[in-house]
Amino acid sequence: MPGKILTCGICGNDAPCAISKATGKPWCRACKQRWIRCAGCGETGPIRGGTAGEPLCSACTRPDGGFWRSCPGCGQPGRTAAGLCGRCAVEQRLRGLLGNEDGEVRPQLQALYHALATADRPDTVAAWLGKSAAPAILDGLDPAKLAELKELFWEEAGKYKVLPLLGGLSVFFGILPPMPTITKTTFYGDVENIASGMIPRIYGHSYAIEAELTIPGGGAEGIIAAEADEMGGFALWVDSDGLLHHSYSTMGVDRYKQVATHPLPTGDVTVRMQFDADAPKPGTGGSVTLWANGHKIGEGRMDRTVALRFSFYAGMDIGRDNGNTVDKAYRDKAPYPFTGIVKKVVFDLKPVAHEDEKTLHETTHHAAVGAAMSG
């Protein structure tokens, strides 16, 4: 559950926070995950105190050695909790699943063990081991199981419409890959760095971006959702006056912005940006309306839109705008995290006639193949 909205004692942003055991002050989720070069000792490690300008590691935040604990497995310092660190706990679990009676990992599974045990985010591996069928599969993983797992793979691939494998390459042979059927996609709060090209297929369509927010009594500002940057991208965001904005850029040449005429209310709020395309074709223009709790609060027009893809290098973020920003208006506040709570963001595409959808689908795949061939 999201924490209470407080002012983070490190970065100074108003965000859902927990209370740090080391400092007794609020700290936000972003600071919990941030690694820095300590302003005190110069070592690199997780931030535990100080400020955004002068961050401190655990030892410099609380020099008294008796406060911190070390992992009994690897000796990692700077921990407030007893027991194994995340990486050692994952290694122990993997040895139990992939090892023999003595805990030695079977030779044919060494590569798998190494890949999981050395992952950049051991907490992600731990969550996967704890909340999926992975333990049952890994526990019985041996050469005799391979045939059974192959059969299971093909069964599941058909069930979840993964087939045909590498279907995108069928364009090389003049065959159009299966057309997508999903028109509504949901992203939840604090999802970051969604890969370039993985956003819903809004190009050439009428569509809406709807977000469920919680806005505290003093108001909120920041990014709700942002894709790519000013060279081609969009952002739905709220300024310091509480006004909802929709910013859109096509190659940095055409820049559009629609701004609400009234600030957003406090409490639970549903905002919506709706784009009504002039025609279902690549690069179509159209009208934009902004809504809050079912009431129209702004409108405008975009004469041209991105035809094929916003960016081949920058992705999408929910609740912030990492990297280069879409709109220069908030660049000095980047990544401009939303100071309320973004519960979820829903992309809703309006269905079009089958032949129009087929044309858009074909255009998208030809562009993807061209991009791949150009490197």
KOLTI-524643 format. One record per residue (C-alpha): x, y, z. Coordinates in steps of 0.02 Angstrom, whole numbers, plus 50000, padded with zeros to 5 digits. Layout:
XYZ/...
# end
This chain:
500005000050000/500645017649960/501305027150111/500655043550176/501035059050072/502485067650161/503975078450115/505465067050087/506895071650204/508175068250066/507515074549899/506215086749968/504805080349855/503055077549921/502715059149890/502135043049975/503455040450112/503995028650250/504965034050404/506825030150396/507495020250545/509175028650519/508615046850521/506845046550591/506315057050440/505175052950293/505985045650137/505145041549974/505215025949868/506345034049738/507655038249870/507545020649943/508085013749774/509395027049731/511265023549732/512455038349752/514245043549780/514295048349963/514705066649996/515555061450157/516705047050114/516615046249924/516045028049921/514635022449806/513125014149884/511275016149930/510785033449994/510305033150178/510315051550229/510895069050189/510085078750046/509925077149858/511405088949840/512465080749976/511895062649992/512615051350126/512905032650138/512385022350289/514045024250382/514075043150360/512225044950405/512445035450569/514305033750611/513935023750768/514395006050717/513194997950839/511675004250742/512014995350579/512034976750548/512964966450419/512354951750317/512994935650398/513204928150225/514214940750125/514594954050255/513654967850166/513584982550291/512314996350313/510794985650351/509464989150484/508704971750479/509474955650544/509704940450434/510314937750258/510314951650128/509194949849976/510554942249865/511114929349994/509304924450028/509024921649842/510624911349828/510084900549975/508364897749898/509094893449728/510304880849804/508834872449887/507894871549723/509304867749601/510544858649713/510794840949773/510654835149954/512284844049996/511694860449919/512864858849769/512064865249609/511944851849475/513194855149333/511874856349198/510984869949298/512504880649342/512144893249203/510344895549260/510884897249442/512214910249398/511004920549293/509714921349433/510934923249578/511864937849497/510334947349433/510444966249456/508854966249562/508844951249682/507204957649754/506384954649584/507044936749579/506444934049758/504704940349712/504674928749561/505174913949668/503874918249799/502354922349694/502354910649544/502484892549493/504374894849474/504894885049631/503914869649577/504684870349404/506464873449464/506344860149598/505984846749470/507124853549334/508214839849262/508534832549089/507104820349109/505904834949129/506424843448967/505174834648854/503754838148976/504214856548986/504304857948797/502534851448782/501974863448919/502804877948830/501874875048666/500234872748759/500454889048855/501094898248700/499494893948608/498414898148758/499154915548779/499304919348591/501204919548584/501174910048420/501824911648288/503544914048367/504484928848290/502884932948197/503524950548161/504794943148038/503384936247930/503314953447845/504934948447756/503934934747668/502434945647625/501374938647767/500534950647887/500704945248070/499094942148167/498164958248202/498094963648385/496414962248472/496754971648635/496054989348638/496274993348823/497934992848917/498194997049102/499815002849185/499925004849374/500795018749471/502695020249482/503025009649327/504615016449247/505655014349090/504385004648986/505394999848832/505345010448676/503995004348557/503024994948691/501655007948721/499875004348657/499635006648469/498865024148475/499585029548307/498215033948182/496835029948307/495605039448413/496085035448592/495975041048773/497215041148917/496285040049083/497115040749253/496455037349427/497315049149550/497285053649733/497645072049762/498025077849941/497215092950021/498605104849970/498515099549788/499755089749684/500885092349534/502005082049422/501945069049285/500495056849266/501185048149110/502565052848987/503205044348829/504915048148751/505455066548742/505295083148650/505955075348488/504345065348482/503245060748629/501795065448742/501525069448925/499985070849034/500455081449184/499885093749317/500735110549348/501035119349514/499345128049499/498455111349487/498055113149301/498035097549193/499135098449036/499315087448883/500945090548787/501315082348620/502805083648502/503095076948326/504975076148292/505185092548386/504415101648236/502585102448285/502255105148469/500495105348541/499845108648715/498115108648790/497875116048964/496395114749082/495455130449127/495155124949308/496285116449437/495955098349483/494945094949641/495685085849789/495325068049843/495025053849720/495035061149545/494875053149372/495675063249232/495555059449047/496375065548888/495335060948736/495985062148557/494685061048420/495575057648256/495005065848094/495275049248003/496015032048043/497665034547952/499505037447997/499885055248050/498065060448064/497585076548150/496175077848273/495385086648421/495885084948603/494795086848757/495305086248940/494145079649075/494085078249265/492775067549351/491695067849194/491765086849169/492655094549020/494015106349081/495015109948923/495145107148736/496225110348584/496805103148419/498295093948346/498455095948157/499735081948141/500215067048248/501655054848247/501345042348107/502375027248155/503325028548319/503825041948444/505585036048478/506795021648451/507795025548608/506655032748744/505235023948834/503735028048942/503575031749129/502065032349243/502135045349382/503745053849319/504715058349160/506445050549163/507785056049039/507465070648923/505775078648952/504325080148831/503945098148879/505275111248919/504055119249042/504505106649179/506295102449127/507045111049280/505975099849391/506365083349302/505975069349327/504525079049406/503745064649506/501895066349540/501645072349720/499965063849740/499635045549702/499435038549526/498385022849553/498315017649371/498345024249193/497245016349059/497495018148870/495855015248779/495875013748588/494305016648487/494005001948367/494025006048181/493414997048025/494344980847988/495164987047826/495745003047910/496444993148056/497324981447935/498124996147843/498755003848007/499384986848064/500324984047902/501095001447906/501704998648085/502554982248044/503394988947887/504095003147992/504724990948124/505624980547994/506394996247918/507015001748089/507764984648124/508674984247957/509375001747983/510084996748153/
# end
